[in-house]
Amino acid sequence: MNLIDSERTTNACESFHSSFSRNFSSAYSNISTFVNVKKEIQTNTYIVISNINEIKNITNRIYLNKKARIEDLINKYR
């Protein structure tokens, strides 16, 4: 299951429900299947969130490095 893909819908909730329901073979699956699916969703969500934070930190660091370089160049040519 991939939480990032929209699964042919424009609504994130519909997409989640669609991908969630595909994990079950019947309307009344056993509790262990349900718990395993929920654990997988939680793990995938945690990975997505941590990757977003990591990308944000890298982007901020790149921005700060470029900003410092521009300020140095401006000060150098004053």
KOLLUM-845543 format. One record per residue: chain; x, y, z of N, C-alpha, C, O in turn; residue number from 1. Coordinates in Angstrom, 1 decimal. Example, Ala and Ser with C-alpha at 12.3 -4.5 7.8 and 13.67 -1.06 7.14 Angstrom:
KOLLUM-845543
A | 13.2 | -5.7 | 7.8 | 12.3 | -4.5 | 7.8 | 13.2 | -3.3 | 7.8 | 14.2 | -3.3 | 8.5 | 1
A | 12.8 | -2.2 | 7.1 | 13.7 | -1.1 | 7.1 | 12.9 | 0.0 | 7.9 | 13.4 | 1.1 | 8.0 | 2
END
This chain:
KOLLUM-845543
A | 0.8 | -1.2 | 0.0 | 0.0 | 0.0 | 0.0 | 0.9 | 1.2 | 0.0 | 1.8 | 1.3 | 0.8 | 1
A | 0.6 | 2.2 | -0.9 | 1.4 | 3.4 | -1.0 | 0.5 | 4.6 | -0.6 | -0.5 | 4.9 | -1.4 | 2
A | 0.8 | 5.3 | 0.5 | -0.1 | 6.4 | 0.9 | 0.1 | 7.6 | 0.0 | -0.8 | 8.5 | 0.1 | 3
A | 1.1 | 7.7 | -0.7 | 1.4 | 8.9 | -1.5 | 0.6 | 8.9 | -2.8 | 0.1 | 10.0 | -3.2 | 4
A | 0.4 | 7.8 | -3.4 | -0.4 | 7.8 | -4.6 | -1.8 | 8.1 | -4.4 | -2.4 | 7.8 | -3.4 | 5
A | -2.4 | 8.8 | -5.4 | -3.8 | 9.2 | -5.2 | -4.8 | 8.1 | -5.6 | -6.0 | 8.3 | -5.3 | 6
A | -4.4 | 7.0 | -6.2 | -5.2 | 5.9 | -6.5 | -6.4 | 6.3 | -7.4 | -7.5 | 5.8 | -7.1 | 7
A | -6.3 | 7.1 | -8.4 | -7.3 | 7.5 | -9.3 | -8.4 | 8.3 | -8.7 | -9.5 | 8.4 | -9.2 | 8
A | -8.2 | 8.9 | -7.5 | -9.2 | 9.8 | -7.0 | -8.6 | 11.2 | -6.7 | -7.4 | 11.3 | -6.7 | 9
A | -9.5 | 12.1 | -6.6 | -9.0 | 13.5 | -6.3 | -9.1 | 13.8 | -4.8 | -8.6 | 14.9 | -4.4 | 10
A | -9.7 | 12.9 | -4.1 | -9.9 | 13.2 | -2.7 | -9.0 | 12.3 | -1.9 | -9.0 | 11.0 | -2.1 | 11
A | -8.2 | 12.8 | -1.0 | -7.3 | 12.1 | -0.2 | -8.0 | 11.0 | 0.7 | -7.5 | 9.9 | 0.9 | 12
A | -9.1 | 11.4 | 1.2 | -9.9 | 10.5 | 2.1 | -10.4 | 9.3 | 1.3 | -10.3 | 8.1 | 1.8 | 13
A | -10.9 | 9.6 | 0.1 | -11.4 | 8.5 | -0.7 | -10.3 | 7.5 | -1.1 | -10.4 | 6.3 | -1.2 | 14
A | -9.1 | 8.1 | -1.4 | -8.0 | 7.4 | -1.8 | -7.5 | 6.4 | -0.7 | -7.2 | 5.3 | -0.9 | 15
A | -7.5 | 7.0 | 0.5 | -7.1 | 6.2 | 1.7 | -8.0 | 5.1 | 1.9 | -7.6 | 3.9 | 2.1 | 16
A | -9.3 | 5.3 | 1.9 | -10.3 | 4.3 | 2.1 | -10.3 | 3.2 | 1.0 | -10.4 | 2.0 | 1.4 | 17
A | -10.0 | 3.6 | -0.2 | -9.9 | 2.7 | -1.3 | -8.8 | 1.7 | -1.1 | -8.9 | 0.5 | -1.2 | 18
A | -7.6 | 2.3 | -0.8 | -6.4 | 1.5 | -0.6 | -6.5 | 0.7 | 0.7 | -6.0 | -0.5 | 0.7 | 19
A | -7.1 | 1.2 | 1.7 | -7.3 | 0.5 | 3.0 | -8.2 | -0.7 | 2.8 | -7.9 | -1.8 | 3.2 | 20
A | -9.3 | -0.5 | 2.1 | -10.3 | -1.7 | 1.9 | -9.8 | -2.8 | 1.0 | -10.2 | -3.9 | 1.1 | 21
A | -8.8 | -2.4 | 0.1 | -8.2 | -3.5 | -0.7 | -7.4 | -4.5 | 0.0 | -7.1 | -5.6 | -0.5 | 22
A | -7.0 | -4.1 | 1.3 | -6.2 | -5.0 | 2.1 | -7.0 | -6.2 | 2.8 | -6.4 | -7.1 | 3.4 | 23
A | -8.3 | -6.1 | 2.6 | -9.2 | -7.1 | 3.3 | -9.9 | -7.9 | 2.2 | -10.4 | -7.4 | 1.2 | 24
A | -10.0 | -9.2 | 2.5 | -10.6 | -10.1 | 1.5 | -12.2 | -10.2 | 1.7 | -12.9 | -10.6 | 0.8 | 25
A | -12.6 | -9.8 | 2.9 | -14.1 | -9.8 | 3.1 | -14.4 | -8.6 | 4.0 | -13.6 | -7.9 | 4.5 | 26
A | -15.7 | -8.3 | 4.1 | -16.2 | -7.2 | 4.9 | -15.9 | -7.4 | 6.4 | -15.7 | -6.4 | 7.2 | 27
A | -15.8 | -8.7 | 6.8 | -15.5 | -9.0 | 8.2 | -14.3 | -9.8 | 8.4 | -14.4 | -11.0 | 8.7 | 28
A | -13.1 | -9.2 | 8.1 | -11.9 | -9.9 | 8.3 | -11.6 | -10.1 | 9.8 | -12.1 | -9.5 | 10.6 | 29
A | -10.6 | -11.0 | 10.1 | -10.3 | -11.2 | 11.5 | -9.4 | -10.1 | 12.0 | -8.9 | -9.3 | 11.3 | 30
A | -9.4 | -10.0 | 13.3 | -8.7 | -8.9 | 14.0 | -7.2 | -8.8 | 13.7 | -6.7 | -7.7 | 13.7 | 31
A | -6.6 | -10.0 | 13.6 | -5.1 | -10.0 | 13.4 | -4.8 | -9.3 | 12.0 | -3.8 | -8.6 | 11.9 | 32
A | -5.6 | -9.6 | 11.0 | -5.4 | -9.0 | 9.7 | -5.6 | -7.5 | 9.8 | -4.8 | -6.7 | 9.3 | 33
A | -6.6 | -7.0 | 10.5 | -6.9 | -5.6 | 10.7 | -5.7 | -4.9 | 11.4 | -5.3 | -3.9 | 11.0 | 34
A | -5.2 | -5.6 | 12.5 | -4.1 | -5.0 | 13.3 | -2.9 | -4.9 | 12.4 | -2.1 | -3.9 | 12.4 | 35
A | -2.6 | -5.9 | 11.6 | -1.4 | -5.9 | 10.8 | -1.5 | -4.8 | 9.7 | -0.5 | -4.2 | 9.4 | 36
A | -2.7 | -4.6 | 9.1 | -2.8 | -3.6 | 8.1 | -2.6 | -2.2 | 8.8 | -2.0 | -1.3 | 8.3 | 37
A | -3.2 | -2.0 | 10.0 | -3.0 | -0.8 | 10.7 | -1.6 | -0.5 | 11.1 | -1.1 | 0.6 | 11.0 | 38
A | -0.8 | -1.5 | 11.4 | 0.6 | -1.4 | 11.7 | 1.4 | -1.0 | 10.5 | 2.3 | -0.1 | 10.5 | 39
A | 1.0 | -1.6 | 9.3 | 1.7 | -1.2 | 8.1 | 1.4 | 0.2 | 7.7 | 2.3 | 1.0 | 7.3 | 40
A | 0.2 | 0.7 | 7.9 | -0.2 | 2.1 | 7.6 | 0.6 | 3.0 | 8.5 | 1.1 | 4.0 | 8.1 | 41
A | 0.7 | 2.7 | 9.8 | 1.4 | 3.5 | 10.8 | 2.9 | 3.6 | 10.4 | 3.5 | 4.6 | 10.5 | 42
A | 3.5 | 2.5 | 10.0 | 4.9 | 2.4 | 9.6 | 5.1 | 3.3 | 8.4 | 6.0 | 4.1 | 8.3 | 43
A | 4.2 | 3.1 | 7.4 | 4.4 | 3.9 | 6.2 | 4.2 | 5.4 | 6.4 | 4.9 | 6.3 | 5.9 | 44
A | 3.2 | 5.8 | 7.3 | 3.0 | 7.2 | 7.6 | 4.2 | 7.7 | 8.3 | 4.6 | 8.9 | 8.1 | 45
A | 4.8 | 7.0 | 9.3 | 6.0 | 7.4 | 10.0 | 7.1 | 7.7 | 9.0 | 7.8 | 8.7 | 9.1 | 46
A | 7.3 | 6.8 | 8.1 | 8.4 | 6.9 | 7.1 | 8.2 | 8.2 | 6.2 | 9.1 | 8.9 | 6.0 | 47
A | 7.0 | 8.4 | 5.8 | 6.6 | 9.6 | 4.9 | 6.9 | 10.8 | 5.7 | 7.5 | 11.8 | 5.2 | 48
A | 6.5 | 10.9 | 7.0 | 6.6 | 12.1 | 7.8 | 8.1 | 12.4 | 8.0 | 8.6 | 13.5 | 8.0 | 49
A | 8.9 | 11.3 | 8.4 | 10.3 | 11.5 | 8.6 | 11.0 | 11.9 | 7.4 | 12.0 | 12.7 | 7.5 | 50
A | 10.6 | 11.4 | 6.2 | 11.3 | 11.9 | 5.0 | 11.0 | 13.3 | 4.7 | 11.8 | 14.0 | 4.2 | 51
A | 9.7 | 13.7 | 4.9 | 9.4 | 15.1 | 4.7 | 10.2 | 16.0 | 5.6 | 10.7 | 17.1 | 5.1 | 52
A | 10.4 | 15.7 | 6.9 | 11.2 | 16.5 | 7.8 | 12.7 | 16.5 | 7.3 | 13.3 | 17.6 | 7.4 | 53
A | 13.2 | 15.4 | 6.8 | 14.5 | 15.3 | 6.4 | 14.8 | 16.2 | 5.2 | 15.7 | 16.9 | 5.1 | 54
A | 13.8 | 16.2 | 4.2 | 13.9 | 17.0 | 3.0 | 13.8 | 18.5 | 3.4 | 14.6 | 19.3 | 2.8 | 55
A | 13.0 | 18.8 | 4.3 | 12.8 | 20.2 | 4.8 | 14.1 | 20.7 | 5.4 | 14.6 | 21.8 | 5.1 | 56
A | 14.8 | 19.8 | 6.2 | 16.1 | 20.2 | 6.8 | 17.1 | 20.4 | 5.8 | 17.9 | 21.4 | 5.9 | 57
A | 17.2 | 19.5 | 4.8 | 18.2 | 19.7 | 3.7 | 17.9 | 20.9 | 2.9 | 18.9 | 21.7 | 2.6 | 58
A | 16.7 | 21.2 | 2.6 | 16.3 | 22.4 | 1.9 | 16.7 | 23.6 | 2.6 | 17.2 | 24.6 | 2.1 | 59
A | 16.4 | 23.7 | 3.9 | 16.8 | 24.8 | 4.8 | 18.3 | 25.0 | 4.8 | 18.7 | 26.2 | 4.7 | 60
A | 19.0 | 23.9 | 4.9 | 20.5 | 24.0 | 5.0 | 21.0 | 24.6 | 3.6 | 21.9 | 25.4 | 3.6 | 61
A | 20.5 | 24.1 | 2.5 | 20.9 | 24.5 | 1.2 | 20.6 | 26.0 | 1.1 | 21.4 | 26.8 | 0.6 | 62
A | 19.4 | 26.4 | 1.5 | 19.0 | 27.8 | 1.4 | 19.9 | 28.7 | 2.2 | 20.4 | 29.7 | 1.8 | 63
A | 20.2 | 28.3 | 3.5 | 21.1 | 29.0 | 4.3 | 22.5 | 29.2 | 3.8 | 23.1 | 30.2 | 3.9 | 64
A | 23.0 | 28.1 | 3.2 | 24.3 | 28.1 | 2.6 | 24.4 | 29.1 | 1.4 | 25.3 | 29.9 | 1.3 | 65
A | 23.3 | 29.1 | 0.6 | 23.3 | 30.0 | -0.6 | 23.1 | 31.4 | -0.1 | 23.8 | 32.4 | -0.6 | 66
A | 22.3 | 31.6 | 0.9 | 22.1 | 33.0 | 1.5 | 23.4 | 33.5 | 2.0 | 23.7 | 34.7 | 1.8 | 67
A | 24.1 | 32.7 | 2.8 | 25.4 | 33.2 | 3.3 | 26.4 | 33.5 | 2.2 | 27.2 | 34.4 | 2.3 | 68
A | 26.4 | 32.7 | 1.2 | 27.3 | 32.9 | 0.1 | 27.0 | 34.2 | -0.6 | 27.9 | 35.0 | -1.0 | 69
A | 25.7 | 34.5 | -0.8 | 25.3 | 35.8 | -1.5 | 25.7 | 36.9 | -0.6 | 26.2 | 38.0 | -1.1 | 70
A | 25.5 | 36.8 | 0.7 | 25.8 | 37.9 | 1.6 | 27.3 | 38.2 | 1.6 | 27.8 | 39.3 | 1.6 | 71
A | 28.1 | 37.1 | 1.6 | 29.6 | 37.2 | 1.5 | 30.0 | 37.9 | 0.2 | 30.9 | 38.8 | 0.2 | 72
A | 29.4 | 37.6 | -0.9 | 29.7 | 38.2 | -2.2 | 29.3 | 39.7 | -2.2 | 30.1 | 40.5 | -2.7 | 73
A | 28.2 | 40.0 | -1.6 | 27.7 | 41.4 | -1.6 | 28.7 | 42.2 | -0.7 | 29.1 | 43.3 | -1.1 | 74
A | 29.1 | 41.7 | 0.4 | 30.1 | 42.3 | 1.3 | 31.4 | 42.5 | 0.6 | 32.1 | 43.5 | 0.9 | 75
A | 31.8 | 41.5 | -0.1 | 33.1 | 41.5 | -0.8 | 33.2 | 42.7 | -1.8 | 34.2 | 43.3 | -2.0 | 76
A | 32.1 | 42.9 | -2.5 | 32.1 | 43.9 | -3.6 | 31.5 | 45.3 | -3.2 | 31.3 | 46.1 | -4.0 | 77
A | 31.4 | 45.5 | -1.9 | 30.9 | 46.9 | -1.4 | 32.1 | 47.8 | -1.4 | 31.9 | 49.0 | -1.0 | 78
END
